[in-house]
Amino acid sequence: MLQVMVSGALCSALPSIAFAQTQKLAPEYDVIVIGSGFAGLAAAISAAENGAKVVVLEKMQVAGGNSSRSGGMMAIPGSSVQKEQGIEDSPAKLAADMKRIGLGLGDPEHIKVVTELAAPTFEWTKKQGVVWRTDLTGKGGHSARRCLITEEGTGQGILIPFMKKLKELGVPVVTGMKVIRLDQNKEGRVIGVTALEDYKFGKEDSGKPVEIKAKDGVILAFGGFSADVGYRTRLDPKLTGNLKTTNQPGATAELMREASRIGANIIQADWIQFLPNTSPDEEGMGMGSHFASVGGSLYGLWINTKTGKRFTDEFGDRKTTTDAIFKVLDAGGKTISVTDSVGVASFNKVRPGAMDILRKNGAVKEYATLDDLAKAYGISPDALKQTFSEFNKAIESGKDTEFGRKLDKDIKPLTHAPYYVSEMSPKIHHTMGGIATDTSTRVLSVVDDKPIPGLYAAGECTGGIHGAVRIGANAVMDCLVNGKLAGETVMKDAKK
């Protein structure tokens, strides 16, 4: 049976899904896709829709990769939903945000592609069965309300319909298949892979080698390497094993190394991002970050427990907020995200069912008064009340003079007890660098910057799009846009 990985945070709220594997592994396919997250599944659907015989190979025992832990939020500039709600936005505006937040390190042409294709790709996902909520929301670094969340409130809202579509198309997704080699012919064209069949993650002596041919191409969509301590510390010695990650255990770099071996150019790999507002009370991704980013960043505030004061623009980009949180933690304090009952009501609309999980696992705690909250965290009650008073005045005036936060139009003064709190501690989250591609997803050679024939890549395993900092909700956009594009490109090249 093939199972789709269900996020640990929501395993009790979502049904798991399984498909019987009715097809035996064939010796040859038109297209081999490596990885079963958003990018890989989008690539497989796209290639199959364009006439290819496709197989998806996944090294873990369940499909989904890190996408199974995703919050299911996609940035879509100029979307049909924005137009219906009278929100002015455009691909160019998101491109400007990406260049600004990414410190100018993202390639302008790649940025242009993902931003311009986001809206058409969004419409394509709906045709594949994905259902999106119509409540537009913001995210730190975005200059407009352009983000939409799946009906389920998680990445399962994309994975499950995509898996169903692949079943309809007759595309097998084979788990326990660890690719160990990209095979080339004498001319250097990638003609297939060697994989370990029946591989068990963590048991490196498991699996039987098998060669699978790819007539038209291999698409790399194996994701990032945030869980690979050895690889990430070579790039940044500070990212030791003492630091936690939001990623699933299989987010490792062996295929990054293999791509390097055959000459793929690896770029900007040392730009590795933290998710700033994750909860130390949860393992992995959890749901605490969703509370902190909606309940705190949009409808609440963040507090330094040593001072009782705010310490950053809660709606800032991930690097800025991560640095600010670490500064507090390094000084012996704690950082907490706080909102009131009105903020929680807004959070519940965006992430239905999440509060029940967060209350049960202890990641979010409830306090009847600010005095109770202050006592629980050792904060001066007077300092905390002063902070709330000043912030409520900022809300009423519509201007945050302390940190310049862009206040959400729906935020209300935080006066409606009880108050809800999550603690925040950053975890390693996303690798911005990776395999260099052209704007059509062809993998580029380190020798001459020309495409390596037969090799394509999409999603987090690639580099050069986000620059120094990825804005939240842009990963789903990147994976879906470039996954779909990779499937189209490989079949377009096959017809040449």
BELKA-V435567 format. One record per residue. D_LAST is the distance of its C-alpha to the last C-alpha in whole Angstrom. Layout:
BEGIN
d_last
D_LAST
D_LAST
END
This chain:
BEGIN
d_last
38
35
37
36
38
40
42
45
46
46
46
49
48
44
44
42
39
38
36
36
33
33
30
30
28
25
24
20
18
15
16
19
21
24
26
28
29
28
24
24
25
23
19
20
21
18
16
18
18
14
15
15
18
19
22
24
26
29
32
35
37
36
33
33
33
34
33
36
38
37
39
36
36
33
34
32
33
33
33
35
38
39
39
41
43
43
42
40
37
34
31
32
36
34
32
35
37
34
35
38
39
36
38
35
33
30
27
28
24
23
27
26
22
25
28
26
24
27
28
25
25
28
28
25
28
30
28
28
32
33
36
37
40
41
43
42
43
43
42
43
41
40
41
41
41
38
38
37
38
38
40
41
41
39
36
37
36
32
32
34
32
29
30
31
28
26
29
28
24
25
24
27
28
29
32
34
31
31
28
29
26
23
22
20
19
20
17
18
15
16
17
19
23
26
29
32
33
36
36
39
39
42
42
40
41
40
37
35
32
29
26
23
20
16
13
11
13
17
18
21
24
27
29
32
34
38
39
39
42
41
38
39
42
41
39
42
45
47
45
47
47
50
48
47
43
42
39
39
40
36
35
35
33
32
28
28
30
27
25
27
27
24
24
23
25
27
29
32
33
37
36
38
39
42
43
46
48
48
51
53
54
51
48
45
43
46
47
49
47
46
50
50
47
48
52
52
50
50
53
55
56
56
59
60
63
65
65
65
62
59
57
54
51
50
47
46
43
43
43
46
48
47
49
52
52
52
55
57
57
57
61
62
61
59
57
57
55
57
57
60
60
58
55
55
55
52
50
51
49
46
46
48
50
49
53
54
52
53
57
57
55
57
55
56
60
62
65
68
69
68
71
70
66
68
70
67
65
68
68
70
71
72
69
67
68
68
65
64
67
65
61
63
64
60
59
62
61
57
57
57
59
59
55
53
52
50
52
50
52
53
55
58
61
62
65
64
65
64
62
59
58
55
55
52
51
48
45
42
39
36
34
32
31
28
24
23
19
18
18
15
16
15
18
19
21
24
24
22
21
17
15
16
12
12
15
16
19
21
25
28
27
25
27
27
27
31
33
36
37
35
37
38
35
32
31
31
29
26
26
25
23
21
21
19
17
16
15
13
11
10
9
7
5
6
4
0
END
